[in-house]
């Protein structure tokens, strides 16, 4: 069993209650004072102390000593609250193996009630550098977020909402099932990342499908992916048909965003160049861009 699941099983209702209070108060305090936690939890101080000792040992909170004793959540603590919410709402039943680690997320397999496989994505925005994320993610710079967990929650919510709209218009993206805080649950797609896909059956059709999804995103949803590469396209072989699903959408920008046109050109140019170098598919970049923008009806 993965470490996240093992940690989750060690917690009781009182522990989640303490974590939830710290989460709520972190908007007001860098480290939530012990007396504030005791007052908000409304449990005997000995019970609160026992929970905090346990949570600190499990690395779900970080303790501050000095002129006052205070606590703040770690990413692991926020993970536990999100998992608790998803379990209580009947979205998630079990967490499986870790499938991938990125700069801004960790991805796990999971099981929904009834044994259905799902993907569970934990957004880790600001894990490596909070200030860098504020500089490079427009949604982070647009509002004065003060903590990493606020940014992580916004990142998760953005991705869920984008996938919802994209799936509704028939774009090739994973079907979003639910989210809580910084965690997004989607359908499980059996596939291989594009950079590892060596011998496609029909690379021309695959590229057309990818550009078709970008076109739906731009024309029907009004957004631009903004970070497209061979690492966030997942190819699923369904019978004799290759379906390239575009994943990782939290950094999208709206179509009327000042930098949207540059990002769209970059997305299109990058994927066209990749298909040309890897698979020998010859598509004119300008023509592909016009197609995505809806200026021409075919590639």
TAZI-V184045 format. One record per residue. N is the residue number from 0. SS is DSSP state (@ for helix, = for strand, . for the rest). PSI is psi in degrees with one decimal (none if undefined). NEAR is the number of other ideal C-beta (glycine too) atoms within 10 Angstrom. Layout:
N&SS&PSI&NEAR / N&SS&PSI&NEAR
//
This chain:
0&.&141.0&11 / 1&.&158.9&14 / 2&@&-39.1&10 / 3&@&-45.4&18 / 4&@&-39.6&14 / 5&@&-42.9&11 / 6&@&-43.8&17 / 7&@&-42.1&17 / 8&@&-15.8&8 / 9&.&-9.4&13 / 10&.&148.6&19 / 11&.&174.3&9 / 12&@&-40.2&7 / 13&@&-38.8&15 / 14&@&-43.0&20 / 15&@&-33.9&19 / 16&@&-43.2&16 / 17&@&-44.7&26 / 18&@&-42.1&23 / 19&@&-38.5&17 / 20&@&-44.2&21 / 21&@&-42.0&26 / 22&@&-47.3&18 / 23&@&-38.3&11 / 24&@&-10.4&18 / 25&.&-14.6&19 / 26&.&-20.1&11 / 27&.&-25.1&9 / 28&.&143.2&16 / 29&.&-46.0&10 / 30&.&122.9&19 / 31&=&121.6&24 / 32&=&145.4&16 / 33&@&-42.6&18 / 34&@&-30.1&12 / 35&@&-43.3&17 / 36&@&-46.8&24 / 37&@&-40.3&18 / 38&@&-40.0&11 / 39&@&-33.5&17 / 40&@&-34.1&19 / 41&.&47.2&9 / 42&.&160.4&17 / 43&.&142.4&10 / 44&@&-30.8&12 / 45&@&-35.3&8 / 46&@&-41.6&14 / 47&@&-43.4&21 / 48&@&-41.1&14 / 49&@&-41.9&15 / 50&@&-45.9&23 / 51&@&-38.6&23 / 52&@&-44.0&12 / 53&@&-46.6&17 / 54&@&-36.7&26 / 55&@&-40.2&14 / 56&@&-36.5&10 / 57&.&-2.3&17 / 58&.&33.8&12 / 59&.&-19.7&27 / 60&=&159.7&25 / 61&=&132.0&14 / 62&=&141.6&14 / 63&=&129.8&16 / 64&.&152.3&8 / 65&.&-129.0&7 / 66&.&-20.5&6 / 67&.&159.1&12 / 68&.&126.5&15 / 69&=&166.4&22 / 70&=&148.0&27 / 71&=&156.9&19 / 72&=&150.1&23 / 73&.&173.2&18 / 74&@&-37.9&18 / 75&@&-37.5&16 / 76&@&-41.8&24 / 77&@&-37.1&26 / 78&@&-45.2&22 / 79&@&-40.8&23 / 80&@&-40.7&21 / 81&@&-44.6&24 / 82&@&-40.7&25 / 83&@&-45.6&19 / 84&@&-44.9&18 / 85&@&-37.8&24 / 86&@&-46.1&16 / 87&@&-29.7&11 / 88&.&1.4&10 / 89&.&22.7&10 / 90&.&-38.3&20 / 91&.&138.2&24 / 92&.&-33.7&15 / 93&=&151.4&16 / 94&=&132.3&23 / 95&=&-147.7&17 / 96&=&155.5&9 / 97&=&128.3&15 / 98&=&-25.3&13 / 99&=&154.6&12 / 100&=&126.5&10 / 101&.&-178.2&14 / 102&.&-29.5&11 / 103&.&13.6&19 / 104&=&158.2&22 / 105&=&137.3&19 / 106&=&129.8&17 / 107&=&156.7&19 / 108&=&160.2&16 / 109&=&173.1&24 / 110&=&130.5&16 / 111&=&164.3&20 / 112&.&137.1&11 / 113&.&-0.6&6 / 114&.&11.0&8 / 115&=&130.4&12 / 116&=&140.7&13 / 117&=&167.7&25 / 118&=&134.8&22 / 119&=&113.3&28 / 120&=&121.9&28 / 121&=&114.2&24 / 122&=&132.2&29 / 123&.&39.4&21 / 124&.&132.9&27 / 125&.&4.3&23 / 126&.&-44.5&16 / 127&.&-37.4&10 / 128&.&107.3&12 / 129&@&-44.3&15 / 130&@&-35.3&9 / 131&@&-41.2&12 / 132&@&-42.1&23 / 133&@&-33.0&18 / 134&@&-41.0&10 / 135&@&-16.5&12 / 136&.&116.2&22 / 137&@&-34.9&17 / 138&@&-26.5&19 / 139&@&-34.7&22 / 140&@&-22.9&12 / 141&.&-21.6&10 / 142&.&140.6&10 / 143&.&72.9&8 / 144&.&136.3&21 / 145&.&-14.6&11 / 146&.&155.6&15 / 147&@&-35.9&20 / 148&@&-27.7&24 / 149&@&-45.6&18 / 150&@&-40.6&24 / 151&@&-40.7&27 / 152&@&-44.5&22 / 153&@&-41.4&19 / 154&@&-45.4&26 / 155&@&-43.9&23 / 156&@&-40.5&17 / 157&@&-46.5&19 / 158&@&-42.7&25 / 159&@&-46.7&21 / 160&@&-39.8&17 / 161&@&-46.7&21 / 162&@&-38.2&24 / 163&@&-49.4&14 / 164&@&-41.8&18 / 165&@&-42.7&25 / 166&@&-36.0&16 / 167&@&-34.5&11 / 168&.&7.5&13 / 169&.&16.4&11 / 170&.&151.5&21 / 171&.&85.9&20 / 172&.&159.3&27 / 173&.&142.8&23 / 174&.&118.4&14 / 175&=&135.1&21 / 176&=&-40.2&20 / 177&=&173.9&17 / 178&=&159.7&24 / 179&=&124.0&23 / 180&.&-109.2&20 / 181&.&9.2&27 / 182&=&128.8&28 / 183&=&132.3&29 / 184&=&126.6&22 / 185&=&169.8&24 / 186&=&154.3&17 / 187&.&125.1&20 / 188&.&120.3&18 / 189&.&110.7&9 / 190&.&-178.4&20 / 191&=&137.8&13 / 192&=&144.2&15 / 193&@&-38.0&23 / 194&@&-19.4&13 / 195&@&-2.0&10 / 196&.&103.8&20 / 197&.&-40.3&8 / 198&.&78.7&6 / 199&.&149.8&19 / 200&.&-38.6&10 / 201&.&80.6&14 / 202&@&-31.8&18 / 203&@&-43.9&15 / 204&@&-35.8&15 / 205&@&-46.2&22 / 206&@&-41.8&22 / 207&@&-38.8&19 / 208&@&-42.4&21 / 209&@&-47.1&26 / 210&@&-32.4&22 / 211&@&-38.6&17 / 212&@&-41.7&22 / 213&@&-36.9&25 / 214&@&-45.3&17 / 215&@&-41.7&20 / 216&@&-43.8&26 / 217&@&-48.8&20 / 218&@&-38.8&13 / 219&@&-30.0&15 / 220&@&-27.6&18 / 221&.&32.5&15 / 222&=&161.6&23 / 223&=&132.6&27 / 224&.&-55.9&27 / 225&.&-7.5&21 / 226&.&40.7&18 / 227&.&135.0&23 / 228&.&179.5&16 / 229&@&-9.1&16 / 230&@&-14.0&15 / 231&@&35.3&17 / 232&=&125.3&25 / 233&=&118.6&22 / 234&=&121.8&20 / 235&=&130.7&14 / 236&=&109.0&14 / 237&=&98.4&10 / 238&.&-122.9&6 / 239&.&13.3&7 / 240&=&129.2&12 / 241&=&123.6&18 / 242&=&112.9&16 / 243&=&109.0&23 / 244&=&130.3&22 / 245&=&126.8&24 / 246&.&178.3&21 / 247&.&80.6&22 / 248&.&2.8&25 / 249&.&-23.8&25 / 250&.&9.0&22 / 251&.&157.3&25 / 252&=&152.1&22 / 253&=&154.0&11 / 254&.&-31.7&16 / 255&.&7.8&8 / 256&.&139.5&18 / 257&.&-34.1&8 / 258&.&6.3&12 / 259&@&-40.6&19 / 260&@&-41.1&15 / 261&@&-42.3&13 / 262&@&-38.1&19 / 263&@&-44.8&23 / 264&@&-41.0&16 / 265&@&-45.2&17 / 266&@&-49.4&24 / 267&@&-46.8&27 / 268&@&-39.5&15 / 269&@&-46.8&15 / 270&@&-35.6&25 / 271&@&-42.9&22 / 272&@&-40.5&12 / 273&@&-47.6&19 / 274&@&-30.9&24 / 275&@&-47.0&15 / 276&@&-42.9&9 / 277&@&-42.0&15 / 278&@&-1.5&17 / 279&.&26.4&9 / 280&.&124.7&18 / 281&.&101.1&9 / 282&.&132.7&19 / 283&.&127.8&11 / 284&@&-42.4&15 / 285&@&-39.8&12 / 286&@&-42.7&16 / 287&@&-40.2&23 / 288&@&-43.0&20 / 289&@&-36.7&15 / 290&@&-46.3&21 / 291&@&-38.2&25 / 292&@&-9.7&17 / 293&.&16.1&11 / 294&.&-21.1&9 / 295&.&157.6&12 / 296&.&-11.8&7 / 297&.&157.9&6 / 298&.&none&15
//
